[in-house]
């Protein structure tokens, strides 16, 4: 049973951890003979666990979840939880894989680091991410914005660029070539962003197919740790927009920002 919690960041971590424990138990109970059934059940149960807890603990807040119906009343809400109950669903359904995650983030109107006004083509209420957690249940890890995580020190050697396991865009190869780096692949967006915190990668870049729930929690945690996070053209990541599609993302160590953006900015206008 989950205990009473205080701050939003602590709540985010507790919910991500609880959902992760449930998902690990579900994996053990159902096994992997029917991966589709396991994935569907994982998505459903994690969504229900997190949203029920939020309804109980933060009854006045809105929720945007990948597995829930989008209530556009969130656009006038002061606080919106942005949740991916099971990120990396494909990997969750494969035995032995640890690159799947639970994302829980909170957006607040006028939040710290808020983006005033609207962004052309992506109108959104002024506000920003203020708390988040990313759980990597199969690795036994939870990363939270409070206290801020401390990234592993630079590894030295060629830059390691982590990309989507199933649909890495062309920009990944362009960045890897420009940095004379090494390309790695992982499943969940949360697992990829946290790989930088863990010292297993230096740059995560993606273009196409991402939504707010894919990146909100990883971005908030990465920012708290002092990493760079933006669109691939360097512009801010805007959350709680009417259209939750937020298709491209760059998360990297600060020392790689200039060299990566030199490659990705010209690509930002290409079809995603």
MIDOSE-1310 file (N, C-alpha, C; in nm, 2 decimals, decimal comma, always signed):
residues 272
xxxx	+0,09/-0,12/+0,00/+0,00/+0,00/+0,00/+0,09/+0,12/+0,00; +0,05/+0,22/-0,08/+0,13/+0,35/-0,09/+0,10/+0,43/+0,03; +0,21/+0,50/+0,08/+0,19/+0,58/+0,20/+0,15/+0,73/+0,16; +0,11/+0,81/+0,25/+0,08/+0,95/+0,23/+0,21/+1,02/+0,19
xxxx	+0,20/+1,10/+0,09/+0,32/+1,17/+0,04/+0,31/+1,32/+0,05; +0,42/+1,39/+0,04/+0,42/+1,54/+0,05/+0,43/+1,61/-0,08; +0,55/+1,64/-0,12/+0,57/+1,72/-0,24/+0,53/+1,64/-0,37; +0,51/+1,72/-0,47/+0,47/+1,66/-0,60/+0,58/+1,57/-0,66
xxxx	+0,70/+1,61/-0,64/+0,81/+1,52/-0,69/+0,81/+1,39/-0,62; +0,79/+1,39/-0,49/+0,79/+1,27/-0,41/+0,67/+1,18/-0,45; +0,56/+1,25/-0,48/+0,44/+1,17/-0,53/+0,47/+1,11/-0,66; +0,53/+1,19/-0,75/+0,56/+1,13/-0,88/+0,65/+1,01/-0,87
xxxx	+0,75/+1,02/-0,78/+0,84/+0,90/-0,77/+0,77/+0,78/-0,70; +0,68/+0,81/-0,61/+0,61/+0,70/-0,54/+0,52/+0,63/-0,64; +0,45/+0,71/-0,73/+0,36/+0,65/-0,82/+0,43/+0,57/-0,93; +0,54/+0,62/-0,98/+0,62/+0,55/-1,08/+0,68/+0,42/-1,02
xxxx	+0,72/+0,43/-0,89/+0,78/+0,31/-0,83/+0,67/+0,20/-0,81; +0,55/+0,25/-0,76/+0,44/+0,15/-0,74/+0,40/+0,09/-0,87; +0,38/+0,17/-0,97/+0,34/+0,11/-1,10/+0,45/+0,01/-1,15; +0,58/+0,05/-1,13/+0,68/-0,04/-1,17/+0,68/-0,17/-1,10
xxxx	+0,66/-0,17/-0,97/+0,65/-0,29/-0,89/+0,53/-0,38/-0,94; +0,42/-0,32/-0,97/+0,30/-0,39/-1,02/+0,34/-0,45/-1,16; +0,40/-0,38/-1,24/+0,44/-0,43/-1,38/+0,54/-0,55/-1,37; +0,63/-0,54/-1,28/+0,72/-0,65/-1,26/+0,65/-0,78/-1,21
xxxx	+0,55/-0,76/-1,12/+0,47/-0,87/-1,07/+0,39/-0,93/-1,19; +0,33/-0,84/-1,27/+0,25/-0,89/-1,38/+0,33/-0,97/-1,48; +0,45/-0,92/-1,51/+0,54/-1,00/-1,59/+0,57/-1,14/-1,54; +0,59/-1,15/-1,41/+0,62/-1,28/-1,35/+0,49/-1,37/-1,35
xxxx	+0,38/-1,31/-1,33/+0,25/-1,39/-1,33/+0,21/-1,43/-1,47; +0,22/-1,35/-1,57/+0,17/-1,38/-1,70/+0,27/-1,45/-1,79; +0,39/-1,42/-1,76/+0,50/-1,48/-1,85/+0,50/-1,41/-1,99; +0,57/-1,47/-2,08/+0,59/-1,40/-2,21/+0,53/-1,49/-2,33
xxxx	+0,45/-1,59/-2,30/+0,39/-1,67/-2,40/+0,30/-1,59/-2,50; +0,23/-1,49/-2,44/+0,14/-1,41/-2,52/+0,18/-1,26/-2,50; +0,29/-1,22/-2,57/+0,34/-1,08/-2,55/+0,23/-0,97/-2,56; +0,14/-0,99/-2,66/+0,04/-0,88/-2,68/-0,05/-0,87/-2,56
xxxx	-0,09/-0,98/-2,51/-0,18/-0,98/-2,39/-0,11/-0,91/-2,27; +0,02/-0,95/-2,26/+0,10/-0,89/-2,15/+0,11/-0,74/-2,16; +0,14/-0,70/-2,28/+0,16/-0,56/-2,31/+0,03/-0,48/-2,28; -0,08/-0,53/-2,33/-0,21/-0,46/-2,32/-0,25/-0,46/-2,17
xxxx	-0,23/-0,57/-2,10/-0,26/-0,57/-1,96/-0,17/-0,47/-1,88; -0,04/-0,47/-1,91/+0,05/-0,38/-1,85/+0,01/-0,23/-1,87; -0,02/-0,19/-1,99/-0,07/-0,06/-2,02/-0,19/-0,02/-1,94; -0,29/-0,11/-1,94/-0,42/-0,09/-1,87/-0,40/-0,08/-1,72
xxxx	-0,33/-0,17/-1,66/-0,32/-0,17/-1,51/-0,24/-0,06/-1,46; -0,13/-0,02/-1,53/-0,05/+0,09/-1,49/-0,12/+0,22/-1,50; -0,19/+0,24/-1,61/-0,28/+0,36/-1,62/-0,38/+0,37/-1,51; -0,45/+0,26/-1,48/-0,55/+0,26/-1,38/-0,49/+0,29/-1,24
xxxx	-0,37/+0,23/-1,21/-0,31/+0,25/-1,08/-0,27/+0,40/-1,06; -0,21/+0,46/-1,16/-0,16/+0,59/-1,15/-0,27/+0,69/-1,15; -0,37/+0,68/-1,24/-0,48/+0,77/-1,24/-0,57/+0,77/-1,12; -0,59/+0,64/-1,06/-0,67/+0,63/-0,94/-0,60/+0,70/-0,83
xxxx	-0,47/+0,68/-0,82/-0,39/+0,75/-0,71/-0,39/+0,90/-0,72; -0,38/+0,95/-0,84/-0,39/+1,09/-0,86/-0,52/+1,15/-0,83; -0,63/+1,08/-0,86/-0,76/+1,12/-0,83/-0,78/+1,13/-0,68; -0,71/+1,04/-0,61/-0,72/+1,04/-0,46/-0,63/+1,14/-0,40
xxxx	-0,51/+1,16/-0,45/-0,41/+1,24/-0,38/-0,41/+1,39/-0,43; -0,45/+1,40/-0,56/-0,45/+1,54/-0,62/-0,58/+1,55/-0,70; -0,70/+1,55/-0,63/-0,83/+1,54/-0,70/-0,86/+1,66/-0,79; -0,79/+1,78/-0,76/-0,82/+1,89/-0,85/-0,74/+1,90/-0,97
xxxx	-0,64/+1,81/-0,99/-0,55/+1,82/-1,10/-0,61/+1,75/-1,23; -0,57/+1,79/-1,34/-0,60/+1,72/-1,47/-0,49/+1,62/-1,50; -0,53/+1,53/-1,59/-0,43/+1,42/-1,63/-0,43/+1,40/-1,78; -0,32/+1,40/-1,84/-0,30/+1,36/-1,98/-0,22/+1,23/-1,98
xxxx	-0,28/+1,12/-2,01/-0,21/+0,99/-2,01/-0,22/+0,93/-2,15; -0,12/+0,86/-2,19/-0,12/+0,79/-2,32/-0,24/+0,70/-2,33; -0,27/+0,63/-2,22/-0,38/+0,53/-2,22/-0,52/+0,58/-2,18; -0,53/+0,71/-2,17/-0,66/+0,77/-2,13/-0,72/+0,86/-2,24
xxxx	-0,85/+0,89/-2,23/-0,91/+0,98/-2,32/-0,86/+1,12/-2,29; -0,83/+1,20/-2,39/-0,77/+1,34/-2,37/-0,89/+1,43/-2,34; -0,90/+1,48/-2,21/-0,99/+1,58/-2,17/-0,93/+1,72/-2,19; -0,98/+1,79/-2,29/-0,92/+1,92/-2,32/-0,95/+2,03/-2,22
xxxx	-1,02/+1,99/-2,11/-1,03/+2,08/-2,00/-0,90/+2,11/-1,93; -0,80/+2,02/-1,96/-0,67/+2,04/-1,91/-0,61/+2,17/-1,96; -0,65/+2,22/-2,07/-0,60/+2,35/-2,13/-0,62/+2,47/-2,04; -0,72/+2,46/-1,96/-0,75/+2,57/-1,87/-0,72/+2,53/-1,72
xxxx	-0,66/+2,42/-1,70/-0,62/+2,37/-1,57/-0,49/+2,44/-1,53; -0,47/+2,46/-1,40/-0,34/+2,51/-1,34/-0,24/+2,40/-1,33; -0,28/+2,28/-1,32/-0,19/+2,17/-1,29/-0,23/+2,05/-1,38; -0,14/+1,99/-1,45/-0,17/+1,87/-1,54/-0,06/+1,77/-1,52
xxxx	-0,10/+1,65/-1,48/-0,01/+1,54/-1,48/+0,00/+1,48/-1,62; +0,12/+1,46/-1,67/+0,15/+1,40/-1,80/+0,21/+1,27/-1,78; +0,14/+1,16/-1,82/+0,18/+1,03/-1,77/+0,19/+0,93/-1,89; +0,30/+0,85/-1,89/+0,31/+0,74/-1,98/+0,32/+0,62/-1,89
xxxx	+0,21/+0,55/-1,87/+0,21/+0,44/-1,77/+0,30/+0,32/-1,80; +0,33/+0,31/-1,93/+0,43/+0,20/-1,97/+0,50/+0,24/-2,10; +0,61/+0,30/-2,09/+0,69/+0,35/-2,20/+0,79/+0,24/-2,24; +0,79/+0,20/-2,37/+0,87/+0,09/-2,41/+0,79/-0,04/-2,40
xxxx	+0,66/-0,03/-2,44/+0,57/-0,15/-2,43/+0,63/-0,27/-2,50; +0,69/-0,25/-2,61/+0,74/-0,36/-2,69/+0,85/-0,43/-2,60; +0,94/-0,36/-2,54/+1,04/-0,42/-2,46/+0,99/-0,49/-2,33; +0,88/-0,43/-2,28/+0,82/-0,49/-2,16/+0,77/-0,63/-2,19
xxxx	+0,73/-0,65/-2,32/+0,68/-0,78/-2,35/+0,78/-0,88/-2,40; +0,91/-0,85/-2,38/+1,02/-0,93/-2,42/+1,10/-0,97/-2,30; +1,12/-1,10/-2,28/+1,20/-1,15/-2,16/+1,34/-1,09/-2,16; +1,38/-1,06/-2,04/+1,52/-1,01/-2,02/+1,55/-0,87/-2,05
xxxx	+1,45/-0,80/-2,11/+1,48/-0,66/-2,14/+1,45/-0,57/-2,03; +1,53/-0,47/-2,00/+1,52/-0,37/-1,90/+1,49/-0,23/-1,95; +1,49/-0,21/-2,08/+1,47/-0,08/-2,13/+1,33/-0,04/-2,16; +1,25/-0,04/-2,05/+1,11/+0,01/-2,05/+1,09/+0,09/-1,92
xxxx	+0,99/+0,17/-1,92/+0,99/+0,27/-1,81/+0,85/+0,31/-1,77; +0,83/+0,38/-1,66/+0,71/+0,44/-1,62/+0,74/+0,59/-1,61; +0,66/+0,68/-1,67/+0,68/+0,82/-1,67/+0,57/+0,89/-1,60; +0,60/+0,98/-1,50/+0,50/+1,06/-1,43/+0,56/+1,20/-1,42
xxxx	+0,49/+1,30/-1,48/+0,54/+1,43/-1,47/+0,42/+1,53/-1,44; +0,46/+1,64/-1,38/+0,36/+1,74/-1,35/+0,39/+1,87/-1,42; +0,30/+1,92/-1,50/+0,30/+2,06/-1,56/+0,22/+2,15/-1,48; +0,27/+2,27/-1,46/+0,20/+2,37/-1,38/+0,20/+2,51/-1,46
xxxx	+0,08/+2,57/-1,45/+0,07/+2,71/-1,52/+0,16/+2,80/-1,44; +0,24/+2,87/-1,52/+0,34/+2,97/-1,46/+0,44/+2,90/-1,37; +0,47/+2,77/-1,41/+0,57/+2,70/-1,33/+0,71/+2,75/-1,35; +0,80/+2,70/-1,26/+0,94/+2,74/-1,27/+0,99/+2,72/-1,41
xxxx	+1,06/+2,82/-1,47/+1,10/+2,80/-1,61/+0,99/+2,81/-1,71; +0,88/+2,88/-1,67/+0,76/+2,88/-1,76/+0,80/+2,95/-1,89; +0,73/+2,91/-2,00/+0,74/+2,96/-2,13/+0,62/+3,06/-2,15; +0,65/+3,19/-2,14/+0,54/+3,29/-2,15/+0,48/+3,29/-2,29
xxxx	+0,35/+3,31/-2,29/+0,28/+3,32/-2,42/+0,27/+3,19/-2,50; +0,25/+3,20/-2,63/+0,23/+3,09/-2,71/+0,34/+3,08/-2,82; +0,36/+2,95/-2,86/+0,46/+2,93/-2,96/+0,39/+2,91/-3,10; +0,43/+2,98/-3,20/+0,36/+2,96/-3,33/+0,35/+2,82/-3,37
xxxx	+0,23/+2,77/-3,41/+0,21/+2,64/-3,45/+0,19/+2,54/-3,34; +0,21/+2,58/-3,22/+0,19/+2,49/-3,10/+0,14/+2,57/-2,98; +0,02/+2,63/-3,00/-0,04/+2,71/-2,89/-0,05/+2,62/-2,76; -0,01/+2,68/-2,65/-0,02/+2,61/-2,52/-0,03/+2,72/-2,41
xxxx	-0,10/+2,68/-2,31/-0,10/+2,77/-2,19/+0,04/+2,79/-2,14; +0,07/+2,91/-2,09/+0,20/+2,94/-2,03/+0,22/+2,86/-1,91; +0,33/+2,78/-1,90/+0,36/+2,70/-1,79/+0,48/+2,61/-1,82; +0,51/+2,52/-1,73/+0,63/+2,43/-1,76/+0,62/+2,31/-1,67
xxxx	+0,71/+2,21/-1,69/+0,72/+2,10/-1,60/+0,78/+2,14/-1,47; +0,72/+2,09/-1,36/+0,77/+2,13/-1,23/+0,81/+2,01/-1,14; +0,78/+1,89/-1,18/+0,81/+1,78/-1,10/+0,80/+1,65/-1,19; +0,88/+1,55/-1,16/+0,87/+1,43/-1,24/+0,95/+1,32/-1,19
xxxx	+0,92/+1,20/-1,23/+1,00/+1,08/-1,20/+0,99/+0,98/-1,32; +1,10/+0,91/-1,34/+1,11/+0,81/-1,44/+1,16/+0,68/-1,36; +1,08/+0,58/-1,37/+1,11/+0,45/-1,31/+1,16/+0,35/-1,42; +1,27/+0,29/-1,39/+1,32/+0,18/-1,48/+1,30/+0,05/-1,39
xxxx	+1,18/-0,01/-1,38/+1,15/-0,11/-1,29/+1,24/-0,23/-1,30; +1,27/-0,28/-1,42/+1,35/-0,40/-1,44/+1,50/-0,38/-1,40; +1,54/-0,25/-1,39/+1,67/-0,22/-1,34/+1,67/-0,18/-1,19; +1,55/-0,17/-1,13/+1,54/-0,14/-0,99/+1,57/+0,01/-0,96
xxxx	+1,55/+0,10/-1,06/+1,59/+0,24/-1,05/+1,47/+0,33/-1,06; +1,47/+0,44/-0,99/+1,38/+0,55/-1,00/+1,46/+0,68/-1,00; +1,44/+0,77/-1,10/+1,51/+0,90/-1,11/+1,40/+1,00/-1,09; +1,43/+1,10/-1,01/+1,33/+1,20/-0,97/+1,39/+1,34/-0,97
xxxx	+1,30/+1,44/-0,99/+1,35/+1,58/-0,99/+1,39/+1,63/-0,85; +1,35/+1,56/-0,75/+1,38/+1,61/-0,61/+1,41/+1,49/-0,52; +1,54/+1,48/-0,48/+1,65/+1,57/-0,51/+1,70/+1,55/-0,65; +1,76/+1,65/-0,71/+1,81/+1,64/-0,85/+1,91/+1,53/-0,86
xxxx	+1,90/+1,45/-0,96/+2,00/+1,34/-0,98/+2,14/+1,40/-1,02; +2,24/+1,33/-0,99/+2,38/+1,37/-1,03/+2,42/+1,28/-1,15; +2,45/+1,34/-1,27/+2,49/+1,26/-1,38/+2,63/+1,20/-1,35; +2,65/+1,08/-1,41/+2,78/+1,02/-1,41/+2,88/+1,11/-1,48
xxxx	+3,01/+1,10/-1,44/+3,11/+1,18/-1,50/+3,13/+1,14/-1,65; +3,19/+1,23/-1,73/+3,21/+1,20/-1,87/+3,30/+1,07/-1,88; +3,26/+0,99/-1,98/+3,34/+0,86/-1,99/+3,46/+0,88/-2,07; +3,47/+0,99/-2,15/+3,58/+1,00/-2,24/+3,56/+0,91/-2,37
xxxx	+3,64/+0,93/-2,47/+3,63/+0,85/-2,59/+3,52/+0,91/-2,68; +3,49/+0,83/-2,78/+3,39/+0,88/-2,88/+3,25/+0,91/-2,81; +3,18/+1,00/-2,87/+3,05/+1,03/-2,82/+2,96/+0,91/-2,84; +2,87/+0,88/-2,75/+2,78/+0,77/-2,76/+2,64/+0,83/-2,78
xxxx	+2,58/+0,80/-2,90/+2,45/+0,85/-2,94/+2,35/+0,74/-2,93; +2,25/+0,76/-2,84/+2,15/+0,66/-2,82/+2,03/+0,69/-2,90; +1,97/+0,59/-2,96/+1,86/+0,61/-3,06/+1,76/+0,50/-3,04; +1,64/+0,53/-3,10/+1,53/+0,43/-3,10/+1,58/+0,30/-3,15
xxxx	+1,54/+0,20/-3,08/+1,57/+0,06/-3,12/+1,49/+0,02/-3,25; +1,37/+0,07/-3,26/+1,28/+0,02/-3,37/+1,27/+0,12/-3,49; +1,29/+0,25/-3,46/+1,26/+0,35/-3,57/+1,36/+0,47/-3,56; +1,49/+0,44/-3,56/+1,58/+0,55/-3,55/+1,58/+0,64/-3,68
xxxx	+1,56/+0,77/-3,66/+1,55/+0,85/-3,78/+1,69/+0,88/-3,84; +1,69/+0,93/-3,96/+1,81/+0,96/-4,03/+1,90/+1,06/-3,96; +1,84/+1,15/-3,88/+1,92/+1,25/-3,81/+2,02/+1,18/-3,71; +1,99/+1,06/-3,66/+2,08/+0,99/-3,57/+2,21/+0,96/-3,64
xxxx	+2,20/+0,91/-3,76/+2,32/+0,88/-3,83/+2,40/+1,00/-3,86; +2,33/+1,11/-3,89/+2,40/+1,24/-3,92/+2,47/+1,29/-3,80; +2,41/+1,28/-3,69/+2,48/+1,33/-3,56/+2,59/+1,24/-3,53; +2,57/+1,11/-3,54/+2,68/+1,01/-3,51/+2,80/+1,03/-3,60
xxxx	+2,78/+1,06/-3,73/+2,89/+1,08/-3,82/+2,96/+1,21/-3,79; +2,88/+1,32/-3,76/+2,94/+1,45/-3,74/+3,03/+1,45/-3,61; +2,99/+1,37/-3,51/+3,06/+1,36/-3,39/+3,16/+1,25/-3,38; +3,17/+1,18/-3,50/+3,26/+1,06/-3,50/+3,23/+0,97/-3,38
xxxx	+3,10/+0,95/-3,36/+3,06/+0,88/-3,24/+3,02/+0,73/-3,27; +2,96/+0,68/-3,16/+2,91/+0,54/-3,17/+2,76/+0,54/-3,14; +2,68/+0,47/-3,23/+2,54/+0,46/-3,21/+2,50/+0,34/-3,12; +2,41/+0,37/-3,02/+2,35/+0,27/-2,94/+2,20/+0,27/-2,96
xxxx	+2,14/+0,16/-2,93/+1,99/+0,16/-2,94/+1,93/+0,10/-2,82; +1,82/+0,16/-2,78/+1,74/+0,12/-2,66/+1,59/+0,14/-2,69; +1,51/+0,09/-2,61/+1,36/+0,10/-2,63/+1,30/+0,23/-2,58; +1,26/+0,23/-2,46/+1,19/+0,35/-2,40/+1,26/+0,48/-2,41
xxxx	+1,19/+0,59/-2,44/+1,25/+0,72/-2,44/+1,31/+0,75/-2,30; +1,24/+0,71/-2,20/+1,29/+0,73/-2,06/+1,42/+0,65/-2,04; +1,43/+0,53/-2,09/+1,55/+0,45/-2,07/+1,66/+0,52/-2,15; +1,64/+0,58/-2,26/+1,74/+0,65/-2,34/+1,79/+0,77/-2,27
xxxx	+1,70/+0,85/-2,22/+1,74/+0,98/-2,15/+1,81/+0,94/-2,02; +1,76/+0,84/-1,95/+1,83/+0,81/-1,82/+1,97/+0,74/-1,85; +1,99/+0,68/-1,97/+2,12/+0,63/-2,00/+2,23/+0,74/-2,00; +2,19/+0,86/-2,03/+2,29/+0,97/-2,02/+2,32/+1,00/-1,87
xxxx	+2,22/+1,00/-1,79/+2,24/+1,02/-1,64/+2,33/+0,91/-1,59; +2,31/+0,79/-1,64/+2,38/+0,67/-1,58/+2,52/+0,66/-1,64; +2,56/+0,75/-1,73/+2,69/+0,74/-1,79/+2,71/+0,64/-1,90; +2,59/+0,59/-1,95/+2,60/+0,49/-2,06/+2,59/+0,55/-2,20
xxxx	+2,55/+0,68/-2,21/+2,54/+0,75/-2,34/+2,56/+0,90/-2,31; +2,58/+0,97/-2,42/+2,61/+1,12/-2,41/+2,50/+1,20/-2,48; +2,44/+1,15/-2,58/+2,34/+1,22/-2,66/+2,22/+1,13/-2,69; +2,10/+1,19/-2,68/+1,98/+1,12/-2,73/+1,91/+1,21/-2,82
xxxx	+1,89/+1,17/-2,94/+1,82/+1,25/-3,04/+1,72/+1,17/-3,12; +1,60/+1,23/-3,14/+1,49/+1,16/-3,21/+1,41/+1,26/-3,29; +1,36/+1,22/-3,40/+1,27/+1,30/-3,48/+1,16/+1,22/-3,54; +1,03/+1,25/-3,50/+0,92/+1,18/-3,55/+0,86/+1,08/-3,45
xxxx	+0,72/+1,10/-3,43/+0,65/+0,99/-3,36/+0,64/+1,00/-3,21; +0,69/+1,11/-3,15/+0,69/+1,12/-3,01/+0,57/+1,21/-2,97; +0,52/+1,19/-2,85/+0,41/+1,27/-2,79/+0,46/+1,32/-2,66; +0,38/+1,41/-2,60/+0,42/+1,48/-2,47/+0,45/+1,37/-2,36
xxxx	+0,37/+1,27/-2,36/+0,39/+1,17/-2,25/+0,52/+1,09/-2,27; +0,57/+1,08/-2,39/+0,70/+1,01/-2,41/+0,81/+1,09/-2,35; +0,81/+1,22/-2,36/+0,93/+1,30/-2,32/+0,91/+1,38/-2,19; +0,79/+1,41/-2,14/+0,78/+1,50/-2,03/+0,86/+1,46/-1,91
xxxx	+0,84/+1,35/-1,86/+0,91/+1,31/-1,74/+1,06/+1,30/-1,76; +1,11/+1,23/-1,87/+1,25/+1,22/-1,89/+1,31/+1,36/-1,91; +1,24/+1,46/-1,97/+1,30/+1,59/-1,99/+1,31/+1,66/-1,86; +1,20/+1,65/-1,77/+1,21/+1,72/-1,64/+1,32/+1,67/-1,56
xxxx	+1,34/+1,54/-1,56/+1,45/+1,48/-1,48/+1,58/+1,52/-1,53; +1,60/+1,51/-1,67/+1,72/+1,55/-1,73/+1,76/+1,70/-1,70; +1,66/+1,79/-1,71/+1,69/+1,93/-1,68/+1,73/+1,94/-1,53; +1,66/+1,87/-1,44/+1,70/+1,88/-1,30/+1,84/+1,84/-1,28
xxxx	+1,89/+1,75/-1,36/+2,03/+1,70/-1,35/+2,13/+1,79/-1,42; +2,08/+1,90/-1,48/+2,17/+1,99/-1,55/+2,20/+1,95/-1,70; +2,13/+1,86/-1,75/+2,15/+1,82/-1,89/+2,07/+1,92/-1,98; +2,11/+1,92/-2,11/+2,03/+2,00/-2,21/+1,91/+1,92/-2,26
xxxx	+1,80/+1,99/-2,27/+1,68/+1,93/-2,34/+1,61/+2,03/-2,42; +1,58/+2,00/-2,54/+1,51/+2,09/-2,63/+1,46/+2,02/-2,75; +1,39/+2,09/-2,84/+1,36/+2,04/-2,97/+1,49/+2,03/-3,05; +1,49/+1,96/-3,16/+1,61/+1,94/-3,24/+1,66/+2,06/-3,31
xxxx	+1,58/+2,17/-3,31/+1,62/+2,29/-3,37/+1,67/+2,39/-3,26; +1,67/+2,34/-3,13/+1,71/+2,42/-3,02/+1,60/+2,49/-2,95; +1,48/+2,49/-3,00/+1,37/+2,56/-2,94/+1,31/+2,49/-2,82; +1,24/+2,56/-2,74/+1,19/+2,50/-2,61/+1,09/+2,39/-2,64
xxxx	+1,08/+2,29/-2,55/+0,98/+2,19/-2,55/+0,86/+2,24/-2,47; +0,75/+2,25/-2,54/+0,63/+2,31/-2,49/+0,53/+2,20/-2,45; +0,48/+2,20/-2,33/+0,39/+2,09/-2,28/+0,25/+2,15/-2,25; +0,15/+2,06/-2,24/+0,01/+2,08/-2,22/-0,04/+2,17/-2,34
xxxx	-0,01/+2,13/-2,46/-0,06/+2,19/-2,58/-0,19/+2,12/-2,62; -0,27/+2,19/-2,70/-0,39/+2,12/-2,75/-0,36/+1,99/-2,82; -0,26/+1,99/-2,91/-0,22/+1,87/-2,98/-0,10/+1,82/-2,91; -0,11/+1,70/-2,85/+0,00/+1,65/-2,77/+0,12/+1,59/-2,85
xxxx	+0,11/+1,60/-2,98/+0,22/+1,55/-3,06/+0,34/+1,65/-3,04; +0,45/+1,60/-3,00/+0,57/+1,67/-2,98/+0,69/+1,59/-3,03; +0,70/+1,59/-3,17/+0,77/+1,48/-3,24/+0,92/+1,47/-3,23; +0,99/+1,57/-3,19/+1,14/+1,56/-3,19/+1,19/+1,60/-3,06
xxxx	+1,31/+1,55/-3,03/+1,37/+1,57/-2,90/+1,52/+1,56/-2,90; +1,59/+1,64/-2,83/+1,73/+1,63/-2,80/+1,76/+1,64/-2,65; +1,82/+1,54/-2,60/+1,87/+1,54/-2,46/+2,02/+1,51/-2,47; +2,10/+1,59/-2,41/+2,25/+1,56/-2,42/+2,32/+1,63/-2,31
xxxx	+2,45/+1,58/-2,29/+2,54/+1,65/-2,20/+2,57/+1,79/-2,25; +2,60/+1,89/-2,17/+2,61/+2,02/-2,21/+2,72/+2,04/-2,31; +2,83/+1,96/-2,30/+2,94/+1,98/-2,39/+2,92/+1,94/-2,53; +2,80/+1,88/-2,56/+2,77/+1,83/-2,69/+2,66/+1,92/-2,76
xxxx	+2,61/+2,01/-2,69/+2,49/+2,09/-2,74/+2,53/+2,16/-2,87; +2,64/+2,23/-2,88/+2,67/+2,31/-2,99/+2,69/+2,22/-3,12; +2,77/+2,12/-3,10/+2,80/+2,03/-3,21/+2,68/+1,96/-3,26; +2,59/+1,91/-3,17/+2,47/+1,84/-3,22/+2,37/+1,94/-3,29
xxxx	+2,35/+2,06/-3,23/+2,26/+2,15/-3,30/+2,31/+2,20/-3,43; +2,44/+2,20/-3,45/+2,50/+2,23/-3,58/+2,45/+2,14/-3,69; +2,42/+2,01/-3,65/+2,37/+1,91/-3,74/+2,21/+1,91/-3,75; +2,15/+1,92/-3,63/+2,00/+1,90/-3,63/+1,92/+2,02/-3,66
xxxx	+1,98/+2,14/-3,65/+1,90/+2,26/-3,68/+1,86/+2,26/-3,83; +1,96/+2,23/-3,92/+1,92/+2,23/-4,07/+1,81/+2,12/-4,10; +1,81/+2,02/-4,01/+1,72/+1,90/-4,04/+1,58/+1,93/-3,98; +1,57/+2,03/-3,90/+1,44/+2,05/-3,82/+1,33/+2,08/-3,91
xxxx	+1,36/+2,14/-4,03/+1,25/+2,17/-4,13/+1,20/+2,05/-4,21; +1,27/+1,94/-4,21/+1,24/+1,83/-4,29/+1,11/+1,76/-4,24; +1,03/+1,69/-4,32/+0,92/+1,62/-4,28/+0,95/+1,52/-4,17; +0,87/+1,51/-4,07/+0,90/+1,42/-3,95/+0,83/+1,29/-3,97
